[in-house]
Amino acid sequence: MIKHGSGLFAGVVLLVLVFSQLTAQPASAGGVVGTGTPASCTEAAFDAAWAGGGVVTFNCGGAATIILTSQKSLVADVTFNGAGLITLSGNNLTRLLVANGGVLLTLNNMTLTAGSTAVGGALIEGTGAQIVVNGSRLTNSTATDQGGAIYCYVGTGGTLAVNNSVISGNSAARGGGIYNDGCVMSVSNSLFSGNSTVGAGSQRGGGLYTDGPLTVTNSTFTNNSGFDGGGVYVSSNAVATLSRVALLANSGSYGAGLENSGTVTITDSLISGNTALNDGGGIWNLDGRVVMRRTTVRDNRGSQGGGINSYGNRVELADVNVSGNTATGSTGGGGIYHGGGTMFITNATISTNQATGVGGNGGGIHQNSNDNLTLTNVTLSNNTAAGFGGGLYHLARYAVLTNVTIGRNTALAGDAIYEASVSGDPNVVQVKNTAIFGSANNCDGSLFVSLGHNVSQGTCASLVAATDQPNVPAVQMGALTNNGGAFAMLTIMPLPGSPVINAGDPAACPTLDQRGAARVGTCDVGAVEFGAVLPRLYLPLLVR
């Protein structure tokens, strides 16, 4: 594991001192840049137009690029309206804009490109400033330390809003696209692509690094790269909320899609196609808290934890798909590697994941934690391990499985579950209302405790409770397919006549099955209730 530290260049401290001594002035009416031709849109004309603040427009006779030879230090509120035609370029020699203390800077349909400096390649925000980026492009800028395109310094009351914009091709040692140093930051309907962390230092946050409150909606992070957090890095001080976000094809050593050491909530999102050289192809959670709802984690790769890798302190997954991920190293955890902190997985499908490395254990889940793992209404299916535990590999504290369906997984031993603890360890797998099938070699290891009402095909020697049904010749379960539900997950429905039907313990069964359907009568064993009626989903009359 890698512990992270951070610091600011002395240059940043000097900039902050400058910011604190500059006070925003009331804005004037603004000005017009140019007289109708591209040649008239010069740096001098630009300087004259924004000097007093206000709304700045451009009359350049079409598209124009204005080369800036020095950064522009804004001390009054100013709005730049570029109409999608105006590019400000630093020619890879200078930062473009500085929003000093208290200034409100608005960029409307502008392009800022080829900025270069130590911090905030295109744009830097001072104490208490507010920046709004609308419909704009910030591209191909560099910072030797933080914030390839934007660096936002919190001070007092700093805010940054990025809307309907593109942040691409930027690079820095940290925060290749944007470095948020404590500002209240929001991103909506925007694209972060091809940003990277380079050079010396910790190289965190290829697309975005946040050390402050962050809200991201309807946005995509793709093809970004960074040592830690190829797409997004959430620091220990940060609280981040991601809704309807796609983390796609990012790369890094740890947490190719996202690395979290703070608190992050992810809903209605897709984490796919990310590749980590080491831990956490999709997500790497290091001493942080993760809450994930109605999200798919699929087709990611990492040495340990192809989809998700967590070392604490708490992870909650509900209505989640974890599918098609691959762990390539000798440890495994194709779908999930649980190395520390409590983990709760509810109403989830973990399927078609692989631990392909020599000795790789836990095709679906590898649990090696001093904290508990709880699975409720979970389908573990069609996972494979080159080592042990096709569905679940357990070498840790308690794993508690309630109404879990474990089927058609494969491994060298323990196709469904491999319990690696030895006598005298306080470690145990507890199973209740769980269906285990698909192999004659489903369970290996002795530290299982049956809490009753389990059904198994083949060997599962610890299922000795009076209400268990061990060694059933045919559990009669359907294929892994779409059996409905508000959140589209593949599940396994019992077939008519299956011994799991009405075989559960009503006192232990959740009220709803994995799909959100009410369990009926004496509940079934496993994640999905046979014969249950799914609730109707009413869509709003108006769809925006």
C-alpha positions, 0 to 999 in steps of 0.5 A: 500500500502507498501512503500519500502526502501532499504539499504546495510549492513555495510559488503557490504560497507567494501567489496566495499572499498576492491574492490576499492583498488584492480586492475585487473592484466593482465591474464596469460595462466591459468592452469589445475586443476587435473591430471585425477582423481576426487581425484586430483581436490582439492581446492589447485589444483584449487587455483594454476590454477586460481592464475595468471588468464587466462583460467582454465580447469579441468582434473578430469577424469569425474564429480567432486565436489571441496569443497572450504573452503574460498572465492577466490578473483580474481584479474586477468581476468579468464575463468573457463571451466567446460565442464558441469562436475565441481561443486564448493561447499562452503559446506554452509560455505563460498562464492565461488568467488569474482570478484574484480575491473576491472576483467572479470570473465567468467563461462562456463558450471560450477556449483556453489552451497552451497555458504553462506555469507551475500551478494552474496552467491555464487558470488559477483562482485566488482566495474567495474568488468564484469561477464559472466555466460554461460551454468552454474548452480548456485544453493542452495546458501544463503545470509542473506541480498542480492543476494542468488546466485549473488550480482552485485555492479555497482561502475563504469562500472559493467556488468553481463550477464547470458546466457543459465543458471539455477539459482535455489534454492537460497535464500536471504532477497532480490534478492533470485536468483540475486541482481543487485545493478545498474549493466548493466545486461542481461539474455538470454535463462535462467531459474530462479526457486525455488528461494526465499526471506527469513528472516528479511528485505523487502524480494523483488525479489524472483527470481531477484531484479534489481536496474539497467538496465536489459534486459531479453530475452527467459527466464523463472521465475517459482516457485520463491517466495518473499513478493514483486515480487515473480518472479522479482522486478524492483526498482524505479531506474531501467529500465527493458525490458522483451521480450519472457519471461515467469513468471509462478507459482510464489508466494508472497504477492504483485506482485507474477509474477512481482512488478514494481516501475521503468519502465518496458517494456514487449513484446511477453511474458506469465504471468500465474499461479502466486498467490499473497496473496494481490495485483497483482497476475500477476503484481503489479505496484506501482508508476511505468510505464508499457508498455505491448505488445503482451502478455498474462496475464492469470490464476493468483490470488490475493486478489485485481487485479487478473491479474494486479494491478496498482497504477500509474503512467502510464500503456499502454497495447496493443495487450494483453490478460487478461483472466481467472484471479481471485480476491479473496478479497472484492475489486475485479478487477478480470482481472485488478484493476486500483487504480491510474495513467493513463491507456491506453488499446488498441486492447485487450481482457479481458475475463473470469476473476472473482471477487469472494470475497464477495462484489468483484466488477469489474469482468473484470476491477475495476477502482478506480483511480483519473486518467483516463482509456481509452479503444479502440478496447477492448473486455470485455466478459464473466467476472463475479463479486460477487458484481457489474460490471461484465465487468467494475466497475467504481468509479473514474475519466473519463473512455473513451470507444471507439469501445469496445465490452462488452458482456455476463458479469454477476454481482449482478448489472450492468452486463456490466458496473456499475457506482458507482459515485454519483451526484456532482462527476466529474466522468463519463463513456463516451462511443462511438461506443460501443456494449453492450449486453448479459443481460437485466441488462447491465448498472447501475448508472447514470453518463454515457455520450453517445458520440453517435453511441452505440448499447445496448441490455436491459437497458442502460438508458444514451444512449440517443444520436440520433445515439444510438440504445438502447434496441435492442432485439438482438444485434446478436453477435458471440461467443468469439472465434479466429477470426484471427489477428497477435496476437492470441486473442479471439474476438467477430465478429458481425453476418450477419444482426447485428445492429452494422454493419455500425453503427459507427461514422467514425470520431471516429473509429480507422483505424484498428479493434482490430485484425489489420484489416482495417475497411471498409466503414462506420465502425462498432460499437464494437471492431471487423469489420464485413467483414474486410480482415485481413492483410497477415502475411509473415514469414521469409524464414529462421526460427532459 
